Amino acid sequence: MENLFFNHGKDKLLWETEDKILLAISGGVDSMVLLRLMEKLALKETIFLVVAHVNHKLRQESDEEEAYLRAYCKRKGIPFYSIQWQQATSFGMEEAARNFRYNFFQEVMEQTACNKLMTAHHGDDQAETLIMKLARGGSLNSHIGIQVRQPFSNGELIRPLLQFSKEDIRKWAAEQSLVFFEDQTNEDTHVQRNRIRKWVVPELKKENARLLAHAQQFSQQLEWAEALISEQMEKEFQTHVKKQAESWQIEGDWLMALPENQQYFFLSYFFKKSLSELQVGAKEEQLLQLLRLLKKEKAQWQVAFSNEWFFKKSYQQFSLEKNKQVTDEHHVLHYDEGVYLNDREWIGILKNVELDKVPAELEQIGWSTFRQDFPKDLAKEFFLRRRRDGERLHLTKNLTKKVSRYFIDNKVMNAKRATAWVLTDSKNNIYGLLPFTLSYLSIMEETDKIHYVLLYKYRE
C-alpha cells in the first residue's frame, strides 16, 4: 500500500516539492493512516505538514481523541490546530458539521499559508456517495462523486486515498500498529450513509469484487462529461444569451431548433450560470417542465424559480427576468409640455416647431421613440395610467376592440402589456395605447392648421 500511495501521488501530481499540506485528521483509522503515510512521504520529499482537528463534542471520547492528537503532533514536531464545535443541532447535523469543518480548514489554510488540504476519503466512501446521490436523484453534475482534487480556499483539496478500500486501510493500520479511535456513531443506522455502508455496499461487493474501482471510474467519467458539456454550453451561452440589467434574454429561434437533449443541457447550464448569481436554485423537475412546455405551441407561459424570478416565453422570445410589480400610478399631461414619467420614460404633446424642447439626452442611443401626429383641442388635460379590465379601443368610428384582444392579435408580450400606458381624458375616452397605437379618436382633421405631435420616448 505504501508504494502504491507514493507512486499514485507522484503520477497524479498530488504533491510537489515545497508543498505545505494541511491534513484533516479526525483520529479514526482512515485519517491516522493518511497521517502516517504523509509522515513517511515528508521524510523522502521536502514537504511540510500541518494537522487540523475538529472536536465535534458529540461523544464522551471526543476530548480524549483531541488530547491524543495534540500530544502526538507535539512529539512529531507537526503544527496542530483544533477547534470545538459548540453548535450541535438535531436537524441537519451532518451538513452543519461538514460546513463547520471546512470553514475551519479554510481558516487554518489561510493562517498557515498551506496550499493543499488533504482528507482521508477512500474507495468505500466513493461508492457510498454515488449510491446516496443516485437515491436522491438530481442532475448529471449532482451525481458526480468525490473528486480526487478540486479548488479549495487558496489552493486545492486532495483525496489521495480514493484508490484504496476500507479493508486495505485497516489491514495497513494493523501492520503498522497504528493507534486510532473508533467512532461508534458510524453504527447508527438512522443515518442514511451508515445504512448504505452496512447493508448495501457489502452486498454489491459480493456481486462484483471490483465495485470500488468501477465506482471511481464512473465518478471520473461523470466529472469529465460534465466538464466537456460545460465547455460547449459556455460557448452557446456567450453566443445566444444577452445579459441585461434585470434579465437574461435567449435567442428563441435557436433554442426551439435544438434537439431535446441539447435543450436540456443548455438550460441546465443557463440556470447554473444565471441563478447562481441570484442564489436561487433550479430543480430537476423545473427543467423537465420547461422541456415539456417547449414542445407545446402555446404563445406565452412562465415558470417561477422564486417569488421574484420567472422564466418566460413570449412568442418567439425566452427570458429569465424579475417580476415587475406595476403600481396604479397616473400622470397628468397638457398640450405644449413634456414630462418624465420615470427615469426610463418621457412623453410630450408639442407643436412641430417645438420639438427642440425635447431633452437632449433622449436623443442618445438606447432610447426608442413612438411618434404620431396629434390633433389640437381634444381635451384640456390628459391622463396617463395603466389599462383596466374590459377597456375598449376605437379602431374606427363605429368599431371598437378590447385592449386585451388588441394585445393578443398583435402578439404583444405579457411584460409589455403590463407596462403599457393608456392615454385618456377626464371622461375616460381612450386616445392612445402607448407605445403601440393611437385610437380613432386621435385622428387629425384635414382642417387642422396647428399640428401637434405626441412624442413618447422610452428605453428598455
N, C-alpha and C positions, 0 to 999 in steps of 0.2 A: 504493500500500500504506500509506503514511504516513497519509493522510487516512482510509482505511478503518479503520486501527488506532485512531486518535483518536476517530472517530465511534462505533465499536463500543464502545469502553471507556466513553465518555460515556453512551451509550444504556443499557448494561447496568450502569452504576454500578460499574464495576470499580475505580475510584479516585475519591477525593474530595479536596477541598482540605484541606491539613494532614496528609494521609496520610504515614506513614513506612513505606516499602516496602523489604523485603529481596528482592534479586534473586539467584536461584540461577544462577550463571554458571560454566559448565564451560570455556569457551574455544572451543567448537565454533561453527559458523556460526549455529545456532538461537539460542543464548544470547547471542551477540555482537550479533545483530540485535535481540533483546529489549533488551539494554543500551542500544544506540544509540537505539532508539525511545523508551525511557523517559527517556533524557537529553534528547531533544528535547521530550518532554512536560513535564519539570521546568522547562524554560525558559518554558513557557506557563502552567503551573499552580504553585501553591505546594505542591510535593510534595518530600519528602526521600528520597533513595536511599541504600541500603546494599548492598554486594555481599558474598556469601558464596561461597567456592570450596572444593571438596573435591579434594585431590590423592590419587588412588587408588593412586599408586605402581605402576601396572601396566605402564607404558610408560617408555621412556627419556626421552621428550619431556615427561613429567608435570611435572618440576621447571621446565623452560623455560616451560611454559604458566603455571604458578603465578607465576613471576617476572615474566612479561609483564603478567599481570593486576594484580599488585601495583603495578607501575610505572605502568600505565595509570590505575588508580584514584587513585594519588597525584597524578598530573598533572591529573586532572579534579577533584580535591578530594572524592572519594567514599570514605567509610569502607570499609575492606576487611578481611574476616575469612577466614582459611583454616585448614584442618586437613589433616593427612596420615593416610591410612588405612594402618595397620601390620599389619592382621589379615587379609590376603588368604587366601582358602581355596579349595581346588579343588572343594569341594562347596557348592552353593547360593550361589555367589559373587554372582550378580546380586541376589538377595534380600538377602543380607547387606550388600552395598554400598549398596543403597537404604535399608535401615534405618539404616545409619551416617550417610548423608547427611541424612535427615530428622530424626534425633536432633540432629545438629549445627545444622541450620537452626532447630530449635525453641530450642536454647540461645541462638543469636545473636539470635533474635527477642525472647526474654525479656530478654537482656542490653542490647539497644539500644532496647527499647520499640517495635519495629516492630509495626504492626497488620495487615500483609499480607505474605505470601510469594508471589512470582511465579516460575513456572518457564516454560521455553520449549517446552512440548509443543505440537505443531502437528497439522494435519489428517491427515497420513500416520501419525503416532503413534496417532491415534484409530482409524483403520482397522486398523492392525496389532494394536492392543489388543483390539478387538472380535473379530477373526478368531482370535487366540490363545485368548480366553476361550471362544469357540464350540467350538474344537477340544478344549479341556479338559473341557467340559461343566460342569454345575452348575445353580444356581437362577437365577430371574429377576434377583434382586439381584446375583448374582455376574457376570452378563453386562453390567451397566451399564459403559459405557466410561469414559474420562477426563472428569471433570466440570469445567465451566468454573470453578466456585467451590465450596468446601466449608469447613467449620470446620477450623481448624488452630491448635494452640497457643493463644495468647491473641488470635487474630484469624482470618484467613481465608487459604486457599491459592487463588490465582488463576492461571488459564492463559489469558492474553489472546491467544495466537497460534493457538488451535484452529481459527479460521475460515480460516487460511492453509495452503497446501500447502508441501511442502518446496521445490518448484520456485519458488513465489512468494518464499520466503525467500532462496534462493540468488540469484535474479535481483536482489532489492533489495540484498543484500550486495554484489554486483558493482557495482551503480550507485553505491553509497556508498563503494566501495573499502575495505571493512572488512577488517581483519586477523583471521583466525580460524585455528583448528587442526583438522586432520582426525584423527579417531580411527580408526586402522587396525583396531582390534578390531571395528569395525562391519562389517568384511568377513568376519569369521569365521562361516562357515555351520554350525558346530557349535552355534551359539546359535539357538534357535527364532525369536526376533524377527528376527534377521538374515535367516534363510531366507524368512520371510514378506515382509520388506521387499524382498528382491532378486528373489524368484521369484513370489510370489502377488499382492501389491498391483499391480505393474505390469501383470500380465495382466488383473486386474479393471478397471483404469483403461481398458484398451483396450476392454473390453466396455461400459463406461459412463463417460464423462468426468466425470460428476457423482458419482462414487463417494464422494469425501471428504465432500461436502455431505450425501449420503444417510447416511453413517456417523454424522456429527454429529447429524443429525435423529433417527436411530434410537436413539442413546445417550440423547438428551434425552427421547425418548418413554418409554424404559425407566425413566429416572430419575423421570419424572412418574408413570408407572404404579405404580412401587414405593412412591412417597410416598402415592398415593391408597389403595392396598391396605393399607399400614401404618396409615394413619389409621383405616380401617374396622376392621381387625383389633385395633387397640388398644382400640376401644370394646367389641368382643366379648370381648377378654381381661379387661377390667375387669368385665364383666358376668357372665361364665361361668367364670372361674378363681378359685380360692381358694388363696391362698398360706399355707402352714403352715410350721412350724419347719424340717422337712427334706423337704418335698414340695410339689407343686402339684397341686390337685385340679380336674378338669374335669367340668362337668355332662355326664353320659353321654348322657341322652336328647336333649339339644340337639345334641351332636356327631354322634350317629348319624343325626339327622334332616337334617343338612346334605347338599346335593349334593356330589359328589366334588370338584369344583373348589374349593368353599369349604372343604371339609375340608383340602385340600392347603394353601391359603394360610393358613388358621388355624394348622395345625400348624407350618408353616414359620415363622410369626411367633411362635408359642408357644415353640418351641425357641430362636429368636433371643433372646427375652426371658429365658427361664429358664436355658438352658445357658450363655449368655454370662456370667452371674454366677459360674458354676462353672468357667469356662474349659474347657468341653467343647464339641466340635463335633458338629453333626448333618449327616450326609452325605445327598445326594440319594437314594441307594439305600435309606437307612433310612426316609425319608419315604414313598417308594413302597411299601416293605414294610408300613408302617403302613396305608396306604390299602388294600392287599390284605387285611390282617387285619381291617380294619373291615367289609369286605364279608362276612366269614365269621360263622357263628353260634356259634363256639366261645366258651364262657363266660369262660375265663381264658387269658391269654397275656401275655408280656412281651418287650420288645426292649431289649437292653443298649446304652447310649450311652457307657459307660465301665465300668471294673471295679466302680464303686460305684453308678452311677445307671442306673435302669431305667424305661422307660415301660411301664405295666401296665394291662391290662384285668381287672377283677374283676366279672363280671356286668355291671351297668349303670354301673359307675364306672370312670373313667380317671384315671390319676395318673402323675406323674413323681416318683419317690421314691428315696431312698437305700436300698440293700440292707442290711437289718439282719441282722447275724450273731448268731444266738441261741446262747447258751452252754448247756452241760449243767448249769445251776445247779439247786439244790434248796433248799427251806426246810422247817423243822420248825414245826408248829403244834399247840397244845394247846387243850383247852377253856378257856373263861374268859380268853382272851388275844387280843390283836390284834398283828400285826406288819407293818412296812413291808417289802415285797418289793424295792422300789427307790423312787426319788423320784416315781414315777408310779403305784404300785400299793400297796394296803394290804388286808389280809384279817384277819378275826377270827371266832371262834366264841363268841358271847356269849349270855347269858341275855337275854330280852326286857327285863328290868328294868335290864340293864347297858348298854343301848345309849348311855347318856350317856357311856360311856367312849370312844366313837369320837372321835378328834381333831377339833376344831372346824374345822380347815382343810379337812377332807374334805367338809364341807357347803357349801363355796363353789361358785360357778358354775364349770363346767368339769370337775367330777368326775362320772362315771357310776357307777351302782350296780347290782350284782347281789345280790339278797336272797332267801333261801329258808329256810323252817323246816328245822331240822336236829335229828335225834334225838340223845339222850344215850347215852353209854356205848358208842359204836361202836368206839372204839379208845383206847388210852392216849395216842397221839400220831399226828399225820397228817403227810404229806409232800406238798409241792407241787413238781412237776417238769414238764418238757416231755414231750409224748407220745412214744411209741415205736412203731415199725412193728408192725402186726398187733394192736395192743391193741383190746379189745372193751369196749363199754359195755353194762351191763344195762339194758334197756328195761322188761322185766317179769321175773317170777321165772324164767321159762324162755326168754326171748327176749333175745338179745344182738345187737349190731350193731357192726361195725368203726368205730372212731373216724373213720377216713378216709371211710367211707361216710356217716357222720352229717354230716360237713362238706359233702360233695357234695350230699346230699339237702336240706340247709338253706342251700345256696348261700353258704357261708362263704368269704370271700376268702382267698387264699393268705397274705397278710400277717397276717391274723387267726389263721389256723391255726398259723402259726409261733410266735406269741406266746401261744397258749392254755396254760393250766395244767391239769395232771391232779392231782386230789386223791386220794391213796391212803393205805392204812395200811402197816404193815411187811410184810404179806403180798402187797402189790400189788393188793389189792382196790380197784377204782376207784369212788369215791363221788361224784365230780363232774368235769365238764369246764368250766372257768371261762374266760370269763364266759357260758357258754351254757346248761348244764343240770346237774342232779344225776341220778345214776343211781338205779335202782330200789332199790339197797342203802341209799339215804339217806332212804327214805320213813319218816315218823314213824308210830309205832303210836298208836292212839287212847288207849291206857292211859298214854301219857307225860304226866306231870304237870308236869315241869320242861321248859319249852320253850326251846330254843336257836335261835339264828338264825345262819346262815352269811352273813356280810356281806363282799362283795368290792367295793372302791372303786377306780376307775381313771380315768385321763384319757388321751386320745389324744395 
